[in-house]
Amino acid sequence: MRILLVNKFLYQKGGAETYVFKLGEMLTKHGHQVEYFGLENEKNIVGNNAGSYVSDIDFSTGVGKNLKAPFRIIYSGEARKKLKKVLYDFKPDIIHLNNIQFHLTPSIILEANKFRKKTKSDLKIIYTAHDYQLICPSHGLFDTDIRVCEKCLGGNYTHCLRTKCVKGSLMKSFLGMMDAYTWKISKAYSYIDKIICPSHFLKGKLDTQKRFADKTVALHNFIEDKKIETVVKDDYVLEFGHLSRDKGTNTLLAVAKRIPDVRFLFAGYGVAVDDMKDIDNAQYVGFKTGEELVSLISRAKCSIYPSEWYENCPFSVIESQMFRTPVICSRMGGIPELVKDKQTGLLFEAGNADDLEEKLRYFLYTDGIAEEYTENCKDVSFETPETYYSKLIKIYEE
């Protein structure tokens, strides 16, 4: 098969890019031809033979300073033109969309469908939903105060404007609302053949709208199997990744103050780092990657994932168990799908410091529990590249 992977960023930036690059490697390994389409950037590590990319616009400068931004955020004629060149050069069997909003825009779906009709090809359009953008203008199902919000689920997006949900900006929220209405009215999303949801939770949210309900399939993200057989545990608990209020870091810090005899280590980045300075048993160890991160995770008594928004399929939860470290995590979004409560970890009410403290004390101070959960992690199953491929190829071939 010839597969065109589409994502706005073609260099390493976040979880979506990790997924796209690993997916490309997997498909190439199985003998498929893979090319990529996205924004032009000197940091790009993948591309296409046609050399056709969309010019980048830095939206962080503000739409008021960039006269093209308000229009291009919703619809991009350039993206359609550049994609057309790739489609006729590569002639893909599959176009697999990922993060396309605001830079490439769903207008490229219209071009893909136009190509399909004009060439009378069997091109399939697949979309992996990495967030809630299809049903929420702010992409995360939370409001300006980072509180869970589902007021736009019914398709009335005016709430976004009234509460300035998109980064607290009236202009950005207006554009978010207009973008949502434009592509609700348009037929673009009807041309998508299948929407891959990395969690059953996200699938359930998309299924609340009839236009998506018959297209969704739940398939957890895959991860390379790097299980370790033996572990030597150290005397600390760990949170790693993005350290911020919406990720629940501040709730965890409140618990750290209540249990001064426990060492709390934090690895990653985020604004919550500044809140750790006056907590004696909270230590920030910086941003870690590779073997250094693996060692940090595997030696922890447990990892804690206290997120307070609807997470989709966080790699941190999967990685912890893969490295034989139980996870104490919030009961939010797709997280409970990844942890066996009271076997490989514990679930607590998001944002509830009392509940988190109770669960952490139970894990640390109940004889045999930490050892039992650690042993149970050895048998955790998750999607590997091979199991994911076998399911994905069936979606491609339907």
N, C-alpha and C positions, 0 to 999 in steps of 0.2 A: 504493500500500500504506500501511497504518497500522502504524507500527513503534514499539514501546515499548522504549527503551534503559534497562536497569537496571544501576545501579552504586551501591555504598554511598555514595560521596562524589559530590556534584553540584557541586563547585567544584574548581578546579585544585589538585591535591595531588601527583600523580605521573604515571608513564607510562600507567597504565590510564585515568586521567581525560583525558589528552591524546588517547588513542585514541577514547574515547567521544565527546568533543566534536567532534573532527574527523570522526568517522563520522556524527554527527548532521548536521553541516554538509553533508557529501557527499550524504547521503540526501535532505535538504531541497532541495538544488540540483537533484536529479534528479526532483523533483516529488512525493516521498513526504511523508506527514504523520508527524511525529516528536514524541513526548513522552518524558519521563524520569521514572524512579522511583528513590528512594533515601532517604537520611536527611534529616531536617529540619535546616537550618542557615542562619543569617543570611548566610553567604557563598555560598549556592547561586546559580549563574548560569543554570541551566536548571530546568525543572520540568514539571508537568502541569496540565491545566485543572481537574481535580477538586480540586486543592490538597491532595492526600493524600500524606503522607510519614511515615516512621517516626521516632519520637523517638530522639535520639542518646544514647548512653551512653559516657562516657569510661572505657574499659577500662584506661587507663594508671594509674588510681588504685588498681588492684588489685582482684581479685575478692573479697578478704576484706572490703573496705570497701563493696562494692556487692552487696547480697544478690540482686539481679536478674540480675547478670552470668552466674553459672555456668549458669543455665537458658537465658538468652537467647542466649548464645554458640552453643548447639547448636540451639535451636528457638525461633522467634519467632512467637507467635500474633498479636502486634500487626502484624508485617510482613505476614502473610497477610491480615488484616482490611483494612489500608491498601491493599494491592495489589488486593484484590477490588474496592474502590471505583473504582480507576483502570481496571481491566479492563472493568467494566460501563459506565463512562462513555466510555472511548476505543474499546473494542472492537477491539483490535489484530489485525492479520493475523500479525504477527511479534512475539514477545517475545525480545529479544536480551540475554542475561545477561552480566555481566562480573564484577567483584569483588563477591561477595555474602556471603562467609563471615564469621562472627562478629558481624555487625551485622544483615544481612537474613536470613541463613542459607538453606540449601537448602529450608527449609520453604515458601518462596514458589514453588518448582517444583511442589509439591503443589497449591497454590492455582491456579496457571496451568493445570495439567492438569484440575483440577476444573471450572474455567471452560470449558475446551475441551469436556469431556464434556457438561456441563449445557446449553451453548448449541449443541452439535453443530456447532461451527465448525471451520474448517481451520487454526486457530492453530498456528503452528510455533514451537517452543522451541529457540532457538540459544544456544550458550554459547561465549564466547571465553575460553580458558584463558590467563591472564596469568602464571601461575606453576604450581607443581607440587602445588597444594593437593588436587587430586582423588586423589592417591596418596601424599601426604606430610603428616603433621600439622603439621610446621614450615614447610610451603609451599615450601621451597627445596632439598630433597634435600641438606641439610647438617646436621651435628650441632652441639652446643653450642660446640665449638671452631672452627666454620666450616670443617669438613672435609667433603668429599663423602661422603655416606652414602646407601646404597640399601637398607638393611635392612628398610624397611617396604614395599618394592615388591610383595612377595608378598601383602600384605594383613594381615600380623601387625603390629599397631600398638603392641604392648606395649613394643617397643624405645624408643619415644618417651618413655614414662614412666620406664623404667629409667635412661635417660641424661639426662633432663630437657632434651629437645631444644628445647622452646619457651622461649626466652629464659632458660634455666637455672632455670626455676621448676617446682617439683614440682606445684603446683596447676594452672598453665597447661598443663603437659605432660599432666596427667591429663585436663583438659578437651579438649585437642587429640586425645588418644587416644579419648576417648568420642565426640567429634564425628565422627572418622573411622569408628569402628565403627557409630555410629548411621546414618550415611548410606551405609555399605556394606550394612547389613542392609535399610535402607529401599529402596523401589522408586523413589525420587525421581529419581535419575540416569537410570533407564531411560526416563523421560518426555522426556528431551532428544532432539531429532531429530538435531542435528549439533553436534560440538565443533570449533571452529576453533582450531588450534594454530599460533602464530606461528613455529614452526620445525619442521623434520622431526625434530630431536632430541627435542623435547617430545612430538611425536606418537608416536615410538618408545617413549618411557617410558610414556605412557598405554596404548599398545597391549599392554603386558605384562599388563594386566588385561582379561579377556574382556568385562567389562561395558562397556568403552569402545572396544574394538578396531574394532567395526563402525560407530562413530559419528564417528571423527576424520578431519579433513582438514587438511593443512598449507597455510598461507597466510601468508607473511611480512607483517609490518606495513607499512603504506604511509607515504609521506612526500611532502610537496609538492616538486615538482621545482624546485630553485633552483640548478641547476648554473651554474658560472661558467666562462667561456671562457679567461680569462687569469689567471695567478697570479704574484705576486712573492713568492718564498720568503725568509723571514728565517732567522736562525741559531739555531734552538731546536727542541726536540722537546716535545710537549705531551701531558699527560693531563688530561682534563676530565670532570666529572660528580661522582659520589660517590667521595670519596677515603678509602678505608679498607682494612683488612687483607684482608677478603674480596674486595675489588675489586682486590687485588694491588698497591696503592700502595706498601706497605712493601718488596715485592720490587723494584719499580722504584727506590725510594730507595736500596736496596743497590747497584743498578747505577750510579746517579748518582755514588756515592762512588768507584766504580772508573774512571769516565771524567770526570775533573774539567774537561777542556777542552770539554765539551758542556753547553749550557744546557738545563736541564729546567724547564719551566713547568707549573704546576698551577692549574687553574681549577675552581671548584665548591665543595663543602663536605664535611666529614667529619672524623673524629677524627684521621686521619693528618696533618692540617695541622700539628699540634704536633710531629710527627717530622721536619719539614723545617727547623726553625729553625737547626740546627747544620750544615747541608750548604750550603756556599758556592755551589754551582752549581745549587741547587734553589730556585726562586722561586715563592711562592704569590701569584697575582694577584687572588684573590677570586672571588666568584660572578659570572659573566658571562651575559648573555642578549642576544637580538636581534642587531643588526648588529655589536655589539662582539664577541660570541662568534663570529659568522661570520668576521670579520676575523682573530681569534685562530687559528681552525682553519685557514683557507685559507693563512695565512702560515707555518704550521709546516712544518718539513722533513718531519715525519711525526707522527702521533698514536700513542699507545701505549695499548692496552686490555688490561691484564694480569690480568683477573679470575680468581679462583681458585675460583669456584663455577659451577654449570651455568647460565650465562646463556641467555636465551631468544632474543630478537631485539633486541639493544641498538641504540637509535637512534644512539648515539655512533659506532658503526662505520660505519653507513650515511651519516651526515652527513659524516664525515671524507672519504670517497671522493667524495661528491657535490660537496664543495668542493675537489676535486683534491688531497687530502692522503692519501698512502698510510698504511696502518695496520699496526703491528706488534702482534699480539694473541695471547693465549693460545689454545691448542687446547682450548676448553671449551664444552660445550653446543652451542648453535646458532651460535656465532661463526664457525666455519669455513665455514658456509653462505653467509656474507656477504662473504668475502674470497677473492680468487683468489691463492693462495699463489705467491710469486715472480713475481707480475704486478702486483697492486695493493697488495701488502703481504706480510708474513711471519708465519708461525705459529711459536710456541714452546711448550715444555712449561710448563704453569701452575705457578707457584711455584718454577721453576728459574731462579735469577738468572744462572747461568753460560750457559744457553741463550739467555736474553733478551739478555745482554750480547753474545754472539756474533752474534745476528741484528741487533742495533742497530749494532754495529761494521761488519758487512758492508754494511748499508744506507748508512751515513754515509761510509764510507771506501773503498768500491769504486767506481772511476770509472764514471760514467754510470748507476749503479743508481737513485739518487734521482730523476734526471731521467726515466728510463725508466718507473719506477713512477708518477710524477706524471702523465705523459702517458697512461698506461694507464687512470688513473682517469676520464679523460674519457669512456670508452666503457662505464663500469659501468652496468648496468641494475638497477633496483629497482622495487618496487611503488609506483606513483603513485596518487593518488585515483581516476583513471579506470580504470587496469588493475585496481585492487582492487575497484572497484564492479562491473565486468563479471564478476568471479569470485564476488563476494559475492551478487549478485542471482541467480545460478544456484543457489547454495546455498539462498537464500530460496525459490526457486520449485520446487525438487526435490519 
